[in-house]
Structures are given as structure tokens and as C-alpha cells.
């Protein structure tokens, strides 16, 4: 009878430990899923920002911005010779 009680106690202790380990594992799994979701969202945001950057820095977009801000191409600029000071 004592052996059965002893083995029963060992069984309950191991079952309790296994239940605790399973609970901890489920918490880690939940955290991992949240991190993977966040990583996916951040990758999508990075892709959107890269596309936006490429659109804003495209040569035609830069040219339109420059013309809107008063810049003119070098080929159309008026080039004057520097004035020489006479001694």
C-alpha cells in the first residue's frame, strides 16, 4: 500500500510539473505568434516606405520638385564670366 501511495505521489508531482511546463510553453507560443505578427506588419511597412522613397527620389519626381522650387537646369542657366578686378 505504501509503494502505491509513493508512486501515486510521484505521479501527481510529475503530472503537476508537466502541466506547468505545458502552460509555460503555451505562453511562449502566444508571445512568439505576437512577435511574428508584428514582424510581418513591420516588413509590410518597410516595403511601403521603400516604394514611397523610390517614387519620391525618381528622376522625374526630383525634376518636378526642382522646377516647382525655382531651380533651372544648368544647360539653360546664364553663364557670366567672372569679373576681374583691375589693379
Buried (B, 14 or more C-beta within 10 A) or exposed (E): EEEEEEEEEEEEEEEEEEEEEEEEEEEEEEEEEEEEEEEEEEEEEEEEEEEEEEEEEEEEEEEEEEEEEEEEEEEEEEEEEEEEEEE
